[in-house]
Amino acid sequence: MSDIKAYDKAANRFHETLDIPNLPLTSWDVYSSHFLALCKNYKDITSLDLLAKKNLWAYDGQFRNELLNKQHVIVVTDAHLRIVHATENIVHMNGYSPKEIIGKKPNMFQGADTCAKTTETIRLAVKNKDPFEAVVLNYRKDGSAYKCWIKGEPIFNVSGEVVNFIAYEKEVA
């Protein structure tokens, strides 16, 4: 019995360090989908932390807050604009899984009615290594259009070189 109490105390100390709300056991069927989304979000945060460490980011971005609290989609490209990471929640916005878009360029989401002026503004910001914010008409995997708010910025390493670009995204009306 003392082993169970020790385990419970240790588990409680661990769970207090997480940003996961308590889930009532009697409501597991209602909250399990939320819990699974949180697990995917924490997996994404771990992956982003590893990417930041690998590329020596000199970036104090708030991707934890953007993902957990604001529920934004996060897309990270390399310096040549090839997608190297996308959060799991992207599938809810446009139907693509992260695996389907890794290695491709974000312009894969654009189509016939995407505003050329807006994409040119974004292109110039990226070229000049400036942050930007815009709403773009993008296309889902099934071909339907949606408006996507994007806040993007370059990520510099500790040597001052651009190593990645990060974009926080969400569908807007």
C-alpha positions in Angstrom: 0.0 0.0 0.0 2.9 2.4 0.7 4.2 1.8 -2.8 0.9 3.0 -4.3 0.9 6.1 -2.1 4.5 6.9 -3.1 3.6 6.4 -6.7 0.6 8.7 -6.4 2.7 11.4 -4.8 5.3 11.2 -7.5 2.7 11.2 -10.3 1.0 14.2 -8.7 4.3 16.2 -8.5 5.0 15.4 -12.2 1.5 16.4 -13.4 1.7 19.7 -11.5 4.6 20.7 -13.8 2.5 20.3 -16.9 0.0 22.7 -18.5 -2.6 19.9 -18.9 -5.9 20.5 -17.1 -7.2 17.7 -14.9 -9.5 15.2 -16.6 -12.4 13.8 -14.5 -12.3 10.0 -14.9 -16.1 9.8 -15.1 -15.9 12.2 -18.1 -13.1 10.4 -19.9 -15.3 9.8 -22.9 -16.0 13.6 -23.2 -12.5 14.8 -22.5 -10.4 12.2 -24.2 -10.3 13.9 -27.6 -9.1 17.1 -25.8 -6.4 15.0 -24.0 -5.3 13.4 -27.3 -5.0 16.9 -28.9 -2.9 18.0 -25.9 -0.6 15.0 -26.3 -0.1 15.8 -30.0 0.6 19.5 -29.1 3.3 18.4 -26.5 4.8 16.1 -29.1 5.0 19.1 -31.5 6.5 21.3 -28.7 9.2 18.7 -28.1 9.9 18.5 -31.8 10.1 22.3 -32.1 12.5 22.5 -29.1 14.7 19.9 -30.7 14.7 21.8 -34.0 15.6 25.0 -32.1 18.5 23.3 -30.3 19.8 21.6 -33.5 19.8 24.9 -35.5 21.0 27.0 -32.5 18.0 29.3 -32.7 18.6 32.8 -31.2 14.8 33.0 -31.0 12.6 33.6 -28.0 9.4 32.7 -29.8 6.4 31.8 -27.9 5.5 28.7 -29.9 4.2 26.9 -26.7 1.7 29.8 -26.1 0.8 30.0 -29.8 0.1 26.3 -30.0 -1.5 25.5 -26.6 -3.3 28.7 -25.7 -4.1 30.3 -29.1 -4.3 26.9 -30.9 -2.5 28.2 -34.0 -1.0 26.0 -36.6 2.8 26.3 -36.7 4.8 25.8 -39.9 8.6 26.0 -39.9 10.7 26.1 -43.1 14.4 26.0 -43.7 16.2 29.0 -45.1 15.2 27.9 -48.6 11.5 27.8 -47.7 11.2 24.0 -47.7 8.8 22.9 -44.9 10.7 21.1 -42.1 8.0 21.0 -39.5 4.2 21.5 -39.3 2.1 20.9 -36.2 -0.3 18.1 -36.1 -3.3 20.5 -36.0 -2.7 21.6 -39.6 -4.8 18.7 -40.7 -7.9 20.3 -39.2 -7.2 23.6 -41.1 -6.4 22.3 -44.6 -6.6 18.5 -44.6 -2.9 17.9 -45.1 -1.0 15.8 -42.5 2.5 17.1 -41.6 4.0 14.1 -43.4 2.4 15.1 -46.7 3.9 18.6 -46.7 7.4 18.1 -45.3 9.9 19.0 -48.0 7.5 21.1 -50.0 7.1 24.9 -50.1 4.2 26.8 -48.5 3.1 28.1 -51.9 1.6 24.6 -52.4 -1.5 25.9 -50.5 -2.0 28.7 -53.0 -4.3 28.6 -56.1 -6.0 30.5 -58.9 -7.7 33.1 -56.7 -4.8 33.7 -54.2 -4.0 37.4 -54.3 -0.7 38.0 -56.2 -0.2 41.3 -54.4 -0.4 39.7 -51.0 2.0 36.9 -51.9 4.4 39.4 -53.4 4.3 41.3 -50.1 5.1 38.1 -48.2 7.8 37.2 -50.7 9.5 40.6 -50.2 9.3 40.3 -46.4 10.9 36.9 -46.5 13.6 38.1 -49.0 14.4 41.1 -46.7 14.3 38.8 -43.6 11.4 40.9 -42.1 8.5 39.7 -40.0 5.1 39.9 -41.8 1.4 39.4 -41.1 -1.2 38.8 -43.8 -4.4 37.1 -44.7 -4.1 34.8 -47.7 -6.6 32.8 -49.7 -5.3 29.2 -49.5 -6.7 25.9 -50.7 -7.3 22.7 -48.7 -6.3 19.3 -49.8 -9.9 18.8 -51.2 -9.6 22.0 -53.3 -11.9 24.2 -51.3 -10.7 27.7 -50.4 -10.2 29.2 -47.0 -8.8 32.5 -45.7 -5.6 31.9 -43.7 -4.1 34.5 -41.3 -0.4 34.1 -41.2 2.2 35.8 -38.9 5.6 34.9 -40.1 9.2 35.8 -39.1 12.7 34.7 -39.8 14.6 32.7 -37.2 18.3 33.6 -36.8 20.9 31.3 -35.2 23.4 32.5 -32.6 25.7 33.6 -35.4 23.1 35.9 -36.9 22.3 33.8 -39.9 18.7 33.0 -41.0 18.3 29.2 -40.4 14.5 28.9 -40.5 11.3 30.8 -40.9 8.3 30.3 -38.6 4.7 31.0 -39.4 1.8 31.0 -37.0 -1.5 30.4 -38.8 -5.2 30.1 -38.3 -8.3 30.0 -40.5 -10.3 33.2 -40.4 -13.7 34.3 -41.7 
